[in-house]
Amino acid sequence: MTPQDASEPNGSRWSDLDRPPLNITALRRGLVRPGGLWSEVDVVQRTGSTNSDLVARAAKGEVTEGAVLVAEEQTAGRGRLDRQWTAPPRSGLFFSVLLTPSEVPVARWGWLPLLTGVAVATGLSRAAGVDTSLKWPNDLLVTVGRNERKAGGILAERAGDGGVVIGVGVNVSLREDELPVPTAGSLALAGAVSTDRDPLLRGMLRSLEDWYGRWRAAGGDAGACGLHEAYAAGCATLGREVRAELPGDRAIVGEAVAVDGDGRLVLATEAGVQEPVGAGDIVHLRPA
């Protein structure tokens, strides 16, 4: 599906007055500045996946580091393990950014999704007034009532040899009857003081620019720049019994005791072994 520019007339844009369109002029004015990370900000009305679009544009050399692509609606948004991510138009923030950390060893790029999680959680806590936590490796959690629910996710994909496209999806104003699954949540359901998406997006991107700058200046050393400590402090997975569902239909059950220097989750199993998990689906088996 070809992206449709958000400035094009479309009656559906105004079908829900509680969900106004993003103000692209104000976003560019607030984010694109000399010496800053963000080089361009584009908003499209509708597309399949901002990640797919930005990866394709990067492959063609059409964008440089700091390009931001935002969609008012995604029809084929993807999470990890190719899970689908769909939501009503303008009910959330769905965006992708292109980063090219050339001065950081590729072995340390695995920290980028975790860095983005810290940045998104920090930005939303400030702008929306909602307590958020992170489920390793890339889910944003909020509390609705007494229940922990997923309100957002992060997906990182390589873009050529020197780039990474990171996609972020956050449910902002999704109502209970619009939730795709009972375990989903939104900022509104978690009691956000604001669901105005313009300041929420600016807050997340400014926080991401800050954390990325620190990490890059430290050569990708997550310990030296404070990222390792910040992620561990905000990670709801640590201290809990979890099941790691791994590639090849293998699973490990144990207590999540640490995030190691490579960003892997370390599980202490009943066999007395500490096993690092670098990729997989994590299921929280008991409350923190």
C-alpha positions in Angstrom: 0.0 0.0 0.0 1.4 3.4 -0.9 1.7 5.8 2.0 -0.8 8.7 1.8 0.5 12.0 3.0 -1.3 13.2 6.2 -2.0 16.6 4.6 -4.2 15.1 1.9 -7.9 15.7 2.3 -9.6 12.7 3.8 -12.9 12.8 5.6 -11.9 9.9 7.8 -9.3 12.0 9.5 -12.0 13.9 11.3 -14.3 11.0 12.1 -13.3 11.0 15.8 -12.9 14.5 17.2 -11.2 13.0 20.3 -8.3 12.0 18.0 -7.1 15.0 16.0 -4.4 14.5 13.4 -0.8 15.3 14.3 0.5 18.8 13.5 3.4 18.1 11.2 4.5 21.7 11.0 4.8 22.0 14.8 6.5 18.6 15.0 9.2 19.6 12.5 9.7 23.0 14.2 10.1 21.3 17.5 12.4 18.4 16.5 14.5 19.3 13.4 17.2 21.7 14.4 20.9 22.4 13.4 23.2 20.0 15.2 20.3 17.8 16.4 19.8 14.1 15.6 16.4 14.4 13.8 17.1 15.3 10.1 13.5 15.1 8.8 10.0 14.2 10.1 7.3 12.9 7.8 3.7 12.0 8.7 1.6 9.8 6.4 -2.0 9.2 6.8 -1.9 5.5 6.3 0.6 2.8 5.4 1.3 -0.9 5.9 4.4 -0.5 8.1 6.6 2.5 8.9 9.5 0.1 9.5 9.2 -1.5 6.1 8.8 1.9 4.4 11.9 3.4 6.1 14.0 0.3 5.5 13.1 0.5 1.8 13.9 4.3 1.7 17.2 3.7 3.4 18.1 1.0 0.9 17.6 3.5 -1.9 19.6 6.1 -0.2 16.7 8.4 0.1 17.1 9.2 3.8 19.9 9.9 6.2 20.4 9.3 9.9 17.7 10.9 12.0 14.9 10.4 9.5 11.5 9.9 11.3 8.5 8.4 9.7 5.1 8.5 11.5 1.8 6.9 10.4 -1.6 8.0 11.6 -2.7 4.5 10.8 -0.8 1.2 10.2 -2.5 -1.6 8.4 0.3 -4.1 8.6 2.3 -3.1 11.6 4.6 -5.8 12.9 5.8 -6.7 16.3 8.4 -9.3 17.2 7.9 -12.8 15.8 5.9 -11.2 13.0 2.9 -10.5 15.2 0.5 -8.0 13.7 -0.1 -4.6 15.4 -3.3 -2.8 14.3 -5.2 0.0 16.0 -7.9 2.6 15.0 -6.6 5.6 13.1 -4.9 8.2 15.3 -5.5 6.1 18.5 -1.7 5.7 19.0 1.7 6.7 17.9 3.4 4.5 15.3 6.7 5.7 14.1 10.2 4.5 12.9 13.6 6.2 13.0 16.8 5.5 11.1 20.0 5.4 13.1 23.5 4.8 11.8 25.9 4.4 14.8 29.0 4.0 12.7 31.4 4.7 15.6 29.8 1.9 17.7 31.0 -1.7 17.3 28.2 -3.8 15.6 28.4 -6.2 18.6 26.9 -3.5 20.8 24.0 -2.6 18.5 21.9 -5.1 20.4 21.4 -2.5 23.0 19.5 -0.2 20.6 16.0 -1.7 21.3 16.7 -1.6 25.0 17.9 2.0 24.8 14.8 2.9 22.9 12.7 1.3 25.6 14.3 3.4 28.3 13.9 6.5 26.1 10.2 5.8 25.3 9.4 5.0 29.0 11.2 8.1 30.2 9.6 10.4 27.6 6.1 9.1 28.3 6.4 9.3 32.0 7.3 12.9 31.7 4.7 13.9 29.0 1.8 11.6 30.0 2.3 11.3 33.7 2.0 7.5 33.5 4.2 5.1 35.4 5.7 2.7 32.8 8.0 -0.3 33.0 9.8 -2.5 30.5 9.3 -6.2 29.8 12.5 -7.6 28.4 13.4 -7.1 25.6 11.0 -4.6 24.1 7.5 -4.2 25.6 6.2 -1.2 27.3 4.0 -2.0 30.3 1.4 0.1 32.1 -1.0 -0.7 35.0 -4.7 -0.6 34.3 -6.6 -1.2 37.6 -4.4 -3.7 39.2 -3.4 -5.5 36.0 -0.1 -5.2 34.1 -0.9 -4.6 30.5 1.2 -4.1 27.3 0.7 -0.6 25.9 3.6 -0.5 23.4 6.4 -2.4 21.7 9.6 -1.8 19.8 11.0 -3.6 16.7 14.6 -3.1 15.4 15.6 -4.1 11.9 18.9 -3.8 10.0 18.9 -1.3 7.2 21.7 -2.1 4.8 25.2 -2.6 6.2 25.4 0.5 8.4 21.9 1.3 9.6 19.2 0.3 12.0 15.5 1.2 11.7 13.7 1.2 15.0 10.0 1.1 15.1 7.9 2.1 18.1 4.2 1.6 18.6 2.3 3.0 21.6 -1.4 2.8 22.3 -2.4 6.2 23.4 -6.2 6.7 23.5 -7.4 3.1 22.8 -10.6 2.4 24.7 -11.4 -0.9 26.5 -13.8 -2.0 23.7 -11.1 -1.4 21.1 -8.4 -3.5 22.7 -7.1 -6.3 20.3 -6.6 -8.7 23.3 -7.5 -8.4 27.0 -3.8 -8.1 28.0 -3.4 -4.9 26.0 -3.6 -1.5 27.5 -3.2 2.2 26.6 -2.0 5.4 28.2 -5.6 6.6 28.5 -6.7 3.4 30.4 -3.7 3.8 32.6 -4.8 7.3 33.7 -2.6 9.5 31.5 -2.9 13.2 32.3 -2.7 13.9 28.6 -3.3 12.0 25.4 -2.3 14.8 23.1 -0.1 12.9 20.7 2.0 15.9 19.6 3.8 16.5 22.9 3.9 12.7 23.6 5.8 12.1 20.3 8.1 15.1 20.9 8.8 13.8 24.4 9.7 10.3 23.2 11.9 11.5 20.3 13.8 14.1 22.5 14.4 11.4 25.1 15.6 9.0 22.4 18.0 11.7 21.0 19.4 12.2 24.5 20.0 8.5 25.3 21.3 7.7 21.8 23.8 10.6 22.1 25.1 9.4 25.4 25.4 5.8 24.2 27.1 6.8 21.0 29.5 9.1 22.8 30.5 6.1 25.1 31.2 3.9 22.0 28.1 1.8 22.8 29.3 1.0 26.3 26.0 0.6 28.1 27.6 0.6 31.5 29.7 3.8 30.9 26.7 5.9 29.7 24.3 4.7 32.4 22.0 2.8 30.1 22.6 -0.6 31.7 21.7 0.8 35.1 18.7 2.7 33.8 17.3 -0.3 31.9 17.7 -2.6 34.9 16.0 -0.1 37.2 12.9 0.1 34.9 12.7 -3.6 33.8 9.7 -5.3 35.3 11.0 -8.7 34.2 13.9 -8.8 36.7 13.2 -10.6 39.9 10.4 -12.6 38.4 10.0 -16.2 37.5 9.7 -16.3 33.7 9.5 -18.8 30.8 11.7 -18.0 27.9 10.3 -19.5 24.7 13.3 -19.8 22.4 13.8 -20.6 18.7 13.6 -24.3 17.9 10.7 -24.9 20.2 12.9 -24.8 23.3 11.9 -23.2 26.6 13.7 -22.3 29.8 12.0 -21.5 33.1 13.9 -19.6 35.8 14.2 -16.4 37.8 15.3 -13.4 35.8 18.2 -12.2 37.8 20.1 -9.8 35.6 20.6 -8.1 32.3 24.2 -8.7 31.2 26.7 -6.4 29.5 25.4 -7.5 26.1 21.8 -6.8 26.9 20.8 -10.4 27.4 18.4 -11.6 30.1 20.1 -13.9 32.6 17.9 -16.7 34.0 18.8 -18.7 37.1 17.3 -22.1 36.6 16.3 -24.8 39.1 19.4 -26.8 37.9 21.5 -24.1 39.5 22.7 -22.7 36.1 22.7 -19.1 35.1 21.7 -19.0 31.4 21.8 -15.8 29.3 18.9 -15.4 26.8 19.7 -13.3 23.8 16.4 -13.7 21.8 13.1 -15.2 22.6 9.6 -14.6 23.9 9.4 -14.0 27.7 6.3 -14.9 29.7 6.0 -13.5 33.2 4.8 -16.5 35.4 4.2 -14.6 38.6 3.8 -11.0 39.7 6.8 -9.0 40.8 
